[in-house]
Amino acid sequence: MTTTLVLGAGVIGTTTAYFLASTGRKVNVVERLPAPAMETSFANAGEIAPGHAYTWASPRAPKILMKSLFQDGQALRLKLRAFGDPALLTWGMQFLANCTAERSHLNTSRKLVLCRYSQQQLHEITHKEGLDYDLLSKGLMYLYRDVPSFDRGTANMKILADGGLSLKVINPEQVVELEPALAGAREHIAGAIYCPSDESGDARLFTLALAERCKQRGVQFDFNCTVERIQHEGRKVTGVMTDKGLLTADEYVIALGCHAPLLARPLGYRLPVYPVKGYSVTFPTGEGFEPPDIGGVDENNLVAYARFGNRLRFTATAEFTGFDKQFTKKDFAHMQASGRELFPNGADYSKPDYWVGLRPMTPAGTPIIGKTHHQNLFLNTGHGHMGWTMSCGSARVLTDIMDGRTPEIDLTGMTLI
Ligand SMILES: Cc1cc2nc3c(=O)[nH]c(=O)nc-3n(C[C@H](O)[C@H](O)[C@H](O)COP(=O)(O)OP(=O)(O)OC[C@H]3O[C@@H](n4cnc5c(N)ncnc54)[C@H](O)[C@@H]3O)c2cc1C
């Protein structure tokens, strides 16, 4: 029986373990934290959003980033001290190269294909395994507060519509009809793009539930176990040295999110994955509150929101500060103000639960999946701001590649070799 060691138990590592185990492999997962989904997959916005597959690298991005150097409260934040980080400088040059209209269009189209395929795979797993993760399948709404940005949004939407996604342009009355919790914010809304097939669900709950199903299929999780280096002889990986000793297998998968470049570098790989810090705040809801049933994005403030059972979460901000995960209450002020304006009675705003996470971003916005120059080493990383959406599809195509099958979708631009 083929043995496989998956490095990392985020949503990507866990879905990878699930698909690999279903092919009859003996799978082990090694994770430095005490449970699955404790790093970036912990408290993200939860949006399963092919309708938001746009890449960050776009013709408007450089201007927005430059503005953030001099103005506080921006959703995209570049700090002057970031210019001292060589990894960010290299990444930034590649990001800028992807900011042309042509590249942005191409990368978005590629991402959309993976996002849609991934959502199908997620549905299949959810149905087959009976997983409960506060899924809401009522669509997502992309809200615009003024006419010029609404016009830009509807013009952009063509890329996704050309890719086969059904999107509806709706006026403020239709917004409130679909989502009555937005009634109090009617005057702030110029219109919305509604994607009926988009969804929301708690990525952490999903990962925990899937990890349990993996265990039932014989997958072994080694928690509190940190990978220190990957050992190799020539073009073959021979083992993984951890703080608990050497682990060996026939095949190895790097699913370490934004830590992937650190462990791949000594093997000769410069993976273009940079940690981009994001913030989320979660509030309790319940009787007497009016949270939304349809999640979405406040496009002008770049704040995403979704309800998970009796919790309402807002997430925002893309900050380029390396692996720093510190925060202060002030960092959440912008998203809380936007959230409260949209849903004045959405939750108990006196009980915030703050969190930060590091998105494993590639310059193009597309992940890196598949083979490496080492015959038994594979990658599944770089899912950036959409790793929850792209998780099941990425794990499925990687498994196909490792089994020698042709994946069902075109992976051009998403592989290392
Ligand atoms: C604020 C925010 C909002 C987001 N919103 C959305 C959204 O709405 N929709 C969406 O699709 N995506 C969203 N994302 C993106 C999504 O959360 C990520 O793309 C996804 O979680 C990445 O998963 P991962 O498994 O690659 O990384 P991780 O979850 O970080 O998993 C990597 C694992 O590797 C482990 N690890 C690292 N180094 C070592 C080591 N040396 N040894 C052992 N283990 C190690 C880590 O502990 C971690 O558990 C959001 C992200 C943020 C930050």
The ligand as an SDF file (V2000), in Angstrom:
LIG
                    3D

 53 58  0  0  0  0  0  0  0  0999 V2000
   -9.5170   37.3040    6.8700 C   0  0  0  0  0  0  0  0  0  0  0  0
   -9.6050   36.1560    5.9040 C   0  0  0  0  0  0  0  0  0  0  0  0
  -10.8050   35.9240    5.2330 C   0  0  0  0  0  0  0  0  0  0  0  0
  -10.8980   34.8820    4.3200 C   0  0  0  0  0  0  0  0  0  0  0  0
  -12.0950   34.6370    3.7310 N   0  0  0  0  0  0  0  0  0  0  0  0
  -12.2240   33.6070    2.8610 C   0  0  0  0  0  0  0  0  0  0  0  0
  -13.4770   33.3360    2.2510 C   0  0  0  0  0  0  0  0  0  0  0  0
  -14.4790   33.9720    2.5230 O   0  0  0  0  0  0  0  0  0  0  0  0
  -13.5470   32.3320    1.3520 N   0  0  0  0  0  0  0  0  0  0  0  0
  -12.4580   31.5810    1.0130 C   0  0  0  0  0  0  0  0  0  0  0  0
  -12.5750   30.7220    0.1500 O   0  0  0  0  0  0  0  0  0  0  0  0
  -11.2530   31.7880    1.6190 N   0  0  0  0  0  0  0  0  0  0  0  0
  -11.1120   32.7830    2.5210 C   0  0  0  0  0  0  0  0  0  0  0  0
   -9.9100   33.0430    3.1040 N   0  0  0  0  0  0  0  0  0  0  0  0
   -8.7350   32.2660    2.6770 C   0  0  0  0  0  0  0  0  0  0  0  0
   -8.6240   30.9090    3.3500 C   0  0  0  0  0  0  0  0  0  0  0  0
   -8.8500   31.0510    4.7310 O   0  0  0  0  0  0  0  0  0  0  0  0
   -7.2180   30.3470    3.1150 C   0  0  0  0  0  0  0  0  0  0  0  0
   -6.9220   30.3620    1.7350 O   0  0  0  0  0  0  0  0  0  0  0  0
   -7.1400   28.9010    3.5920 C   0  0  0  0  0  0  0  0  0  0  0  0
   -7.5150   28.8160    4.9380 O   0  0  0  0  0  0  0  0  0  0  0  0
   -5.7100   28.3770    3.4290 C   0  0  0  0  0  0  0  0  0  0  0  0
   -5.7210   27.0530    3.8870 O   0  0  0  0  0  0  0  0  0  0  0  0
   -4.3720   26.2500    4.0420 P   0  0  0  0  0  0  0  0  0  0  0  0
   -4.7490   24.8890    4.5160 O   0  0  0  0  0  0  0  0  0  0  0  0
   -3.5450   26.3810    2.8280 O   0  0  0  0  0  0  0  0  0  0  0  0
   -3.5720   27.0490    5.1750 O   0  0  0  0  0  0  0  0  0  0  0  0
   -3.6650   26.8970    6.7560 P   0  0  0  0  0  0  0  0  0  0  0  0
   -5.0660   26.8210    7.1980 O   0  0  0  0  0  0  0  0  0  0  0  0
   -2.8150   27.9600    7.3380 O   0  0  0  0  0  0  0  0  0  0  0  0
   -3.0220   25.4740    7.0010 O   0  0  0  0  0  0  0  0  0  0  0  0
   -1.6250   25.2620    6.9710 C   0  0  0  0  0  0  0  0  0  0  0  0
   -1.2770   24.3970    8.1600 C   0  0  0  0  0  0  0  0  0  0  0  0
    0.1310   24.0820    8.1390 O   0  0  0  0  0  0  0  0  0  0  0  0
    0.5760   24.0790    9.4840 C   0  0  0  0  0  0  0  0  0  0  0  0
    2.0220   24.2650    9.5170 N   0  0  0  0  0  0  0  0  0  0  0  0
    2.7300   25.3570    9.1170 C   0  0  0  0  0  0  0  0  0  0  0  0
    4.0480   25.1420    9.2930 N   0  0  0  0  0  0  0  0  0  0  0  0
    4.1710   23.8860    9.8040 C   0  0  0  0  0  0  0  0  0  0  0  0
    5.2910   23.0950   10.1670 C   0  0  0  0  0  0  0  0  0  0  0  0
    6.5460   23.5430   10.0490 N   0  0  0  0  0  0  0  0  0  0  0  0
    5.0540   21.8550   10.6340 N   0  0  0  0  0  0  0  0  0  0  0  0
    3.7790   21.3630   10.7470 C   0  0  0  0  0  0  0  0  0  0  0  0
    2.6970   22.0690   10.4060 N   0  0  0  0  0  0  0  0  0  0  0  0
    2.8800   23.3210    9.9390 C   0  0  0  0  0  0  0  0  0  0  0  0
   -0.1570   25.2500   10.1170 C   0  0  0  0  0  0  0  0  0  0  0  0
   -0.1780   25.1600   11.5250 O   0  0  0  0  0  0  0  0  0  0  0  0
   -1.5350   25.1370    9.4750 C   0  0  0  0  0  0  0  0  0  0  0  0
   -2.4480   24.4090   10.2560 O   0  0  0  0  0  0  0  0  0  0  0  0
   -9.7730   34.0660    4.0490 C   0  0  0  0  0  0  0  0  0  0  0  0
   -8.5860   34.2920    4.7370 C   0  0  0  0  0  0  0  0  0  0  0  0
   -8.5020   35.3180    5.6700 C   0  0  0  0  0  0  0  0  0  0  0  0
   -7.2200   35.5160    6.4140 C   0  0  0  0  0  0  0  0  0  0  0  0
  1  2  1  0
  2  3  1  0
  2 52  2  0
  3  4  2  0
  4  5  1  0
  4 50  1  0
  5  6  2  0
  6  7  1  0
  6 13  1  0
  7  8  2  0
  7  9  1  0
  9 10  1  0
 10 11  2  0
 10 12  1  0
 12 13  2  0
 13 14  1  0
 14 15  1  0
 14 50  1  0
 15 16  1  0
 16 17  1  0
 16 18  1  0
 18 19  1  0
 18 20  1  0
 20 21  1  0
 20 22  1  0
 22 23  1  0
 23 24  1  0
 24 25  2  0
 24 26  1  0
 24 27  1  0
 27 28  1  0
 28 29  2  0
 28 30  1  0
 28 31  1  0
 31 32  1  0
 32 33  1  0
 33 34  1  0
 33 48  1  0
 34 35  1  0
 35 36  1  0
 35 46  1  0
 36 37  1  0
 36 45  1  0
 37 38  2  0
 38 39  1  0
 39 40  1  0
 39 45  2  0
 40 41  1  0
 40 42  2  0
 42 43  1  0
 43 44  2  0
 44 45  1  0
 46 47  1  0
 46 48  1  0
 48 49  1  0
 50 51  2  0
 51 52  1  0
 52 53  1  0
M  END
$$$$
